Structures are given as structure tokens and as C-alpha cells.
Amino acid sequence: MTPAQVSLGAWIAFAELAGPVLVVMLLVGLAAGILQTMTQIRESSLAFILKLTAVAGLTSAAGPLMMHGVDGYAVHVIASIPAILHG
């Protein structure tokens, strides 16, 4: 395993972990913004509470699945340490 493969694997593991959370926050924020525009409610805590609830639900439901990618990457990197150190 080369340092480039380690770096690429880290980016992929990060995307698997952070990607779903960012997408959910984007969609919920967009929906909250549209709802606030339609109803002319100018309360900033409404979008925050909706995003917080959505992310908490996502991590509760899909947290183990998202961590599986990070776990697999960590196991792979730890197993590859001798090969990385010795060339």
C-alpha cells in the first residue's frame, strides 16, 4: 500500500462518513428555507432544529453503516503499516 493509496482511502472513508450527513443537512435546510419563505416566518432557530433532528435521526439509523467504511479503512491501514514502513 503506497502513501497515495492511504490518502485516497482516507478521502473515501471521509466521504462515506460525512457525505450522507451533508446531503441531509442540505436538503433539510433547503426545505426549511422554502417553508420559511412560503409562510414568511423569519425564525432562524426553526431551520437549526430541523437540521439537528434530521442529522440525529440519520446518525441513529445509519450510523453503524457509515462507520463500517471507516472501520474497514482503519483495519486495512493498520494491517498495511509494515508494508508502508518497509517500502
DAURNOR-V874733 format. One record per residue. N is the residue number from 1. RES is the residue in one small letter. SS is DSSP state (@ for helix, = for strand, . for the rest). BURIAL is # if it has 24 or more other C-alpha atoms within 12 Angstrom, else .. D_FIRST is the distance of its C-alpha to the first C-alpha in Angstrom with 1 decimal. Layout:
# DAURNOR-V874733
n:N res:RES ss:SS burial:BURIAL d_first:D_FIRST
n:N res:RES ss:SS burial:BURIAL d_first:D_FIRST
This chain:
# DAURNOR-V874733
n:1 res:m ss:. burial:. d_first:0.0
n:2 res:t ss:. burial:. d_first:3.8
n:3 res:p ss:@ burial:. d_first:6.8
n:4 res:a ss:@ burial:. d_first:8.2
n:5 res:q ss:@ burial:. d_first:6.1
n:6 res:v ss:@ burial:. d_first:7.0
n:7 res:s ss:@ burial:. d_first:10.4
n:8 res:l ss:@ burial:. d_first:10.9
n:9 res:g ss:@ burial:# d_first:10.4
n:10 res:a ss:@ burial:. d_first:12.8
n:11 res:w ss:@ burial:. d_first:15.2
n:12 res:i ss:@ burial:. d_first:15.3
n:13 res:a ss:@ burial:# d_first:15.9
n:14 res:f ss:@ burial:. d_first:18.5
n:15 res:a ss:@ burial:. d_first:20.2
n:16 res:e ss:@ burial:# d_first:20.5
n:17 res:l ss:@ burial:# d_first:22.1
n:18 res:a ss:@ burial:# d_first:24.3
n:19 res:g ss:@ burial:. d_first:25.0
n:20 res:p ss:@ burial:# d_first:27.6
n:21 res:v ss:@ burial:# d_first:29.3
n:22 res:l ss:@ burial:. d_first:29.7
n:23 res:v ss:@ burial:. d_first:31.0
n:24 res:v ss:@ burial:# d_first:33.5
n:25 res:m ss:@ burial:# d_first:34.7
n:26 res:l ss:@ burial:. d_first:35.2
n:27 res:l ss:@ burial:. d_first:37.2
n:28 res:v ss:@ burial:# d_first:39.2
n:29 res:g ss:@ burial:# d_first:40.0
n:30 res:l ss:@ burial:. d_first:41.1
n:31 res:a ss:@ burial:. d_first:43.3
n:32 res:a ss:@ burial:# d_first:44.7
n:33 res:g ss:@ burial:# d_first:45.5
n:34 res:i ss:@ burial:. d_first:47.3
n:35 res:l ss:@ burial:. d_first:49.2
n:36 res:q ss:@ burial:. d_first:50.2
n:37 res:t ss:@ burial:. d_first:51.4
n:38 res:m ss:@ burial:. d_first:53.4
n:39 res:t ss:@ burial:. d_first:55.1
n:40 res:q ss:. burial:. d_first:55.3
n:41 res:i ss:. burial:. d_first:53.9
n:42 res:r ss:. burial:. d_first:52.5
n:43 res:e ss:. burial:. d_first:50.9
n:44 res:s ss:@ burial:. d_first:47.4
n:45 res:s ss:@ burial:. d_first:46.8
n:46 res:l ss:@ burial:. d_first:47.1
n:47 res:a ss:@ burial:# d_first:43.8
n:48 res:f ss:@ burial:. d_first:42.1
n:49 res:i ss:@ burial:. d_first:43.3
n:50 res:l ss:@ burial:# d_first:42.4
n:51 res:k ss:@ burial:# d_first:38.8
n:52 res:l ss:@ burial:. d_first:38.5
n:53 res:t ss:@ burial:. d_first:39.9
n:54 res:a ss:@ burial:# d_first:37.6
n:55 res:v ss:@ burial:# d_first:34.4
n:56 res:a ss:@ burial:. d_first:35.6
n:57 res:g ss:@ burial:. d_first:36.3
n:58 res:l ss:@ burial:# d_first:33.0
n:59 res:t ss:@ burial:. d_first:31.0
n:60 res:s ss:@ burial:. d_first:33.4
n:61 res:a ss:@ burial:. d_first:33.0
n:62 res:a ss:@ burial:. d_first:29.4
n:63 res:g ss:@ burial:. d_first:27.8
n:64 res:p ss:@ burial:. d_first:26.3
n:65 res:l ss:@ burial:. d_first:24.9
n:66 res:m ss:@ burial:# d_first:23.4
n:67 res:m ss:@ burial:. d_first:21.9
n:68 res:h ss:@ burial:. d_first:20.4
n:69 res:g ss:@ burial:# d_first:17.6
n:70 res:v ss:@ burial:# d_first:17.0
n:71 res:d ss:@ burial:. d_first:17.2
n:72 res:g ss:@ burial:. d_first:14.6
n:73 res:y ss:@ burial:# d_first:12.1
n:74 res:a ss:@ burial:. d_first:13.1
n:75 res:v ss:@ burial:. d_first:12.9
n:76 res:h ss:@ burial:. d_first:9.4
n:77 res:v ss:@ burial:# d_first:8.3
n:78 res:i ss:@ burial:. d_first:10.9
n:79 res:a ss:@ burial:. d_first:9.9
n:80 res:s ss:@ burial:. d_first:6.4
n:81 res:i ss:@ burial:. d_first:8.5
n:82 res:p ss:@ burial:. d_first:9.6
n:83 res:a ss:@ burial:. d_first:6.7
n:84 res:i ss:@ burial:. d_first:6.1
n:85 res:l ss:@ burial:. d_first:9.9
n:86 res:h ss:. burial:. d_first:10.6
n:87 res:g ss:. burial:. d_first:8.8
